[in-house]
Amino acid sequence: MSHAGKKRKLDKTRQDRLYFDSYSDVTIHEDMIADHVRTNTYRTAIFSNSESIKGKVVLDVGAGTGVLSIFCAQAGAKKVYAVEACSIAEQAVEIVKQNNVEEIVEIIRGTVETVELPEKVDVIVSEWMGYALLHESMLNSVLFARDKWLKPGGVILPSRAELFITPISDPVVEDRLYFWYTVKDRYGVDMSSMSDFAQKCIKNSDITVNTVAMEDVLSHPARFAELDLYLVTVEELRAVKGRFTCESFGSAAVNAFCVYFTVTFPCPEKAESLVLSTCPFNPETHWKQAVLYLDSPVEVVQDTPITGEVSMFPSEDGSRHICIHVDYSIGEEKRQSKTFSIPDWTSDPQS
């Protein structure tokens, strides 16, 4: 029986079980495979690193359906250890056989923190990113695999991640709030008092995962953090933060910030690295963008300065869940701050 009320903090074992169970359903894998930007960028990156993969040993952390492992086999890997903790591993075994790479790709059921490999690896590949990069991400597991299993001089795909923030104007939200003022004209009932209630519901402290339209972006994005996967530590992930400065494009009302990420793959065979971007200016991905609504909109004009600091850290309710704290100033407005989190399954439906 479920109980409404305050969330209970779950122990790590139950958090992990709920997390891995969420990947046992076909829908999430359908979304990821169907994301052409995601899947094709990984495929291109793997084949672009074929000289580093050919005849080498690869570890795929969080292999899912095994598609990245199969790409590595097709790129010439001698052996691929595909580590997957949830029951989708059973389907991955069948997919590997279906593609005639079972002599190369070995599906290993378990977490990378608990399984034992018979040898060190030359390459680690993983699609570990979550919403706003770090929400429900597997980056900690990738770093564990790096420290335990990667040979000196080995390759990590992707090798770098960057976080960006930009102010936006979301007209849909303002239309939803204004809607309550239109009810009287439509039906003869004044419901304008609902606007304040709607604002509390919509402009709350939740991180909204949504697609941001390019025309709603109000400045050039500002990078506030960079993670080098060869060097970053788990300790550093407990507080990923940085300052940002940007200037508005023109006159508008800032009612939210948008946070997005990129990851970069080294491409020795090409002059430039390969970048997978979740920027609003790029084709949409299943990660979309993280939208942080301000309590009230702030009017800006051309070149209004918008400055602040972003801090991302694990939620007290669960280490896989991320909180984002933004301390910001917009023009002459008084400096403000707000902390956001993504609603999640840390409430126990069986309690």
Secondary structure, 3 states (H helix, E strand, C coil): CCCCCCCCCCCHHHHHHHHHHCCCCHHHHHHHHHCHHHHHHHHHHHHHCHHHHCCCEEEEECCCCCHHHHHHHHCCCCEEEEEECCCHHHHHHHHHHHCCCCCCEEEEECCCCCCCCCCCEEEEECCCCEECECECCCHHHHHHHHHHHEEEEEEEECCEEEEEEEEECCHHHHHHHHHHHHHHHHHCCCCCCHHHHHHHHHCCCECEEECCCHHHECECCEEEEEEECCCCCCCHHHCEEEEEEEEECCCEEEEEEEEEEEEEECCCCCCCCEEEECCCCCCCCCCCEEEEEEEEEEEECCCCEEEEEEEEEEECCEEEEEEEEEEEEECCCCCEEEEEECCCCCCCCCC
